[in-house]
Amino acid sequence: MDTYILIDGVECSQQYPDTFHVPSPDTKDHLVPGDFAKLGFEPKRADLPGERMWVRIIERDGDAFVGELDNTPVVLKQLKLGERIDFTARHILDVAPARSTDGA
């Protein structure tokens, strides 16, 4: 049973263009497995706050992504570090490159 929905970053950015910024479509187009996407998780329970968490991209097919949760949730305790998250480019609120594994 799903206990959360993902924020549609594109919709929020259009609704609040002065305060809600998301990466450009070009930036999202260059994401590859290993990179990170920040997603907004909104609980279906109205009495709980949402959380923004990083997801490491493991697969990509066009605008569809599969990732692994890279944060330990504080509010959404049913989610676990490393859990599979399916999302689309519309859900991406921020991006970060893959972490270096050479210690640099």
VMD Tcl script that draws the C-alpha trace (Angstrom):
set ca {
  {0.00 0.00 0.00}
  {1.41 3.37 -1.01}
  {1.59 5.76 1.91}
  {3.05 8.72 0.01}
  {2.88 10.57 -3.28}
  {5.74 12.29 -5.05}
  {5.57 16.05 -5.55}
  {5.27 17.14 -9.19}
  {8.12 19.65 -9.27}
  {7.20 21.00 -12.70}
  {3.66 21.76 -11.58}
  {4.86 23.41 -8.35}
  {7.38 25.50 -10.28}
  {4.66 26.70 -12.66}
  {2.35 27.48 -9.74}
  {5.04 29.32 -7.71}
  {7.66 30.50 -10.24}
  {9.27 33.03 -7.89}
  {9.91 30.60 -5.04}
  {9.86 27.02 -6.33}
  {12.76 26.27 -8.66}
  {13.57 22.94 -10.30}
  {16.40 21.89 -12.64}
  {15.98 22.70 -16.32}
  {14.82 19.99 -18.74}
  {18.35 20.05 -20.23}
  {19.89 19.32 -16.83}
  {17.46 16.43 -16.29}
  {18.21 15.10 -19.79}
  {21.85 14.57 -18.79}
  {21.14 12.45 -15.68}
  {22.65 8.96 -15.78}
  {22.77 6.02 -13.39}
  {24.90 6.94 -10.40}
  {23.68 10.55 -10.33}
  {21.31 11.73 -7.61}
  {17.85 13.29 -7.79}
  {16.10 14.99 -4.89}
  {12.42 14.09 -4.66}
  {9.61 15.43 -2.50}
  {7.65 12.75 -0.64}
  {4.23 13.82 0.66}
  {2.53 11.48 3.13}
  {-1.08 10.61 2.34}
  {-1.87 11.45 5.97}
  {-2.59 15.19 6.11}
  {-1.30 15.49 9.69}
  {2.30 14.60 8.71}
  {4.84 16.86 7.02}
  {6.51 15.93 3.77}
  {10.18 15.07 3.30}
  {12.67 15.85 0.56}
  {15.17 13.07 0.09}
  {17.94 12.04 -2.29}
  {17.54 9.03 -4.56}
  {20.50 7.48 -6.40}
  {19.51 6.75 -9.99}
  {20.06 3.10 -10.94}
  {18.07 2.89 -14.20}
  {16.71 5.29 -16.77}
  {14.35 4.88 -19.73}
  {13.59 8.30 -21.23}
  {11.79 10.33 -18.56}
  {11.20 7.26 -16.35}
  {13.70 6.54 -13.59}
  {14.34 3.87 -10.99}
  {16.40 4.81 -7.97}
  {17.41 3.75 -4.49}
  {16.59 5.94 -1.52}
  {19.83 7.48 -0.24}
  {18.40 9.02 2.97}
  {16.95 7.58 6.14}
  {13.43 9.02 6.40}
  {12.41 10.87 9.55}
  {8.66 11.06 8.95}
  {7.95 8.33 6.41}
  {9.29 5.50 8.55}
  {7.82 2.83 6.26}
  {10.46 3.83 3.68}
  {13.94 2.43 4.19}
  {17.42 3.41 3.08}
  {18.11 1.66 -0.25}
  {14.43 1.15 -1.06}
  {13.47 1.17 -4.76}
  {11.72 4.37 -5.87}
  {10.11 4.74 -9.32}
  {9.75 8.33 -10.52}
  {9.71 10.55 -13.60}
  {11.59 13.68 -14.60}
  {8.60 15.77 -13.40}
  {9.30 14.67 -9.82}
  {12.92 15.88 -9.73}
  {13.40 18.89 -7.44}
  {17.21 19.03 -7.51}
  {20.14 17.05 -8.90}
  {23.67 16.13 -7.84}
  {26.38 14.29 -9.76}
  {27.51 10.79 -8.90}
  {29.86 10.68 -5.95}
  {33.52 10.12 -6.69}
  {34.80 6.72 -5.66}
  {38.51 7.62 -5.99}
  {38.62 9.71 -2.82}
  {38.91 13.00 -4.73}
}
mol new
graphics top color blue
foreach p $ca { graphics top sphere $p radius 0.5 }
foreach p [lrange $ca 0 end-1] q [lrange $ca 1 end] { graphics top cylinder $p $q radius 0.2 }
display resetview
